[in-house]
Amino acid sequence: MPASTGGIAAITLFVEDLAEAKPFYAEVFELPVYFEDADSAVFRFGDTLVNLLTATEAPELIAPAVVADAASGSRFQLTLQVEDVDARCAQLQAKGVKLLNGPVDRPWGPRTASFQDPAGHIWEIATS
C-alpha cells in the first residue's frame, strides 16, 4: 500500500431488515444515527463510518459481484477495542445480546468476546 493510503473511511454492511438493524446499532453501540435515508443508516465509529444498507440496494454498489445470502456464513468479523471486555459483555447481555463466545483470554494476548448483529455480521470486542 502506498504511504498516502489513509484509514478505513467507511464499511458498508448489507442488511435484510434495516428497521431491525438500525435500533440494534443505536442501542448496543450507544451511537446516534449519523445519516439515514430510506435504504440506509450510518453510524460513526471514531473515524470510520459503518453504513447499514438494505441488501436489495447493494447490487448497485458491487455489480457485477453478487450479494451473498445472509445464511451463507461469515467471512469476516469487525473488532472494537474496549478497556474491559467482561464489563462490556455484561452491558451487552443486559441489552439482550447473546454472545457467540467469550469472554476468553486468547493465546496472542487480548481478552475477547463475539456477538452477531440482526443481519448476522460478527462483532468482536477485545482488549488491546
Steps between C-alpha positions, in 0.01 A plus 500: 500500500626847423591718797218739405229242574294618795286308746180325411243773434189283476379144525167410340313207650209354305192437714170335417298699757617858552215564746644227724870577448486876559368491859735209581802713406366810676437308824785251508774740394331802662549711188274750330409459135751710304302492173196312377267468206238247396762233422786563744605608847854613571677495837838662578750274679788742566630594155318214324143511374299177515223509242210258540361463150187310404628191317269556204685828431848343519525369140522859378824539699672169430380374158603284329584335835197348671361556847533184707206362689516573875484126574818428299723547805744761616826586326615782728456657841522859614695569819448784745762573762364536854662544839305228684357210298320346796323825590403559137367143474282561804365817334432316175322214675289749697385632161402149389805437281603133491873438496639256247807443715700650785613671693815301438872569529656440159849346466615808302419732793162670499184404686213476252132423453285488184136559409285541188285787381147421372632451144763247615811723489745399770642758739782436741591708802862472612752649737819637350 
